[in-house]
Structures are given as C-alpha cells and as structure tokens.
C-alpha cells in the first residue's frame, strides 16, 4: 500500500474534534496548512485550506467531489497541493 504524502512527511496523530495542523517542512519554518471540523463521526470531517493571501482558512471540496471525508483524505489533498511540488 502506497503511503500518502502526509504520512511520509509527518507521523500520524489524533487530536480534538476541531484542530489545526501546521506543516513543518524545515525545522525553522512553520506554515499554516489545514483546519479540520468534526462532522459527527470519525470518518466525516470538513476541511479548510489556509490561504496566505487572506490569512484565513477557506472551506474546500475533496478531489472525490465530496465536501466531507476522512481526515486522511483532507490531509492528503492539502499536502499534495502545498508540499509535493
């Protein structure tokens, strides 16, 4: 099974129903990355990506076309956009 970009860069961890994750591509740099919002079960989370231009999080749709999914899907989407290029 292929590991996601997020799993390759950061160890997995669980947190509260709503949390923000910061990417640490270098030890001296901290980047806002994603906001997850609990949707009622462990497999339903909505997410927002951090937009540097506005300094805020904006709700997003997953590549599957759904507005909610697992935290792994949201983090994979964010990491593919921000960290893999």
C-alpha positions, 0 to 999 in steps of 0.5 A, a space after each residue: 500500500 502506497 503511503 500518502 504524502 502526509 504520512 511520509 512527511 509527518 507521523 500520524 496523530 489524533 487530536 480534538 474534534 476541531 484542530 489545526 495542523 501546521 506543516 513543518 517542512 524545515 525545522 525553522 519554518 512553520 506554515 499554516 496548512 489545514 483546519 479540520 471540523 468534526 462532522 459527527 463521526 470519525 470518518 466525516 470531517 470538513 476541511 479548510 485550506 489556509 490561504 496566505 493571501 487572506 490569512 484565513 482558512 477557506 472551506 474546500 471540496 475533496 478531489 472525490 467531489 465530496 465536501 466531507 471525508 476522512 481526515 486522511 483524505 483532507 490531509 492528503 489533498 492539502 499536502 499534495 497541493 502545498 508540499 509535493 511540488 
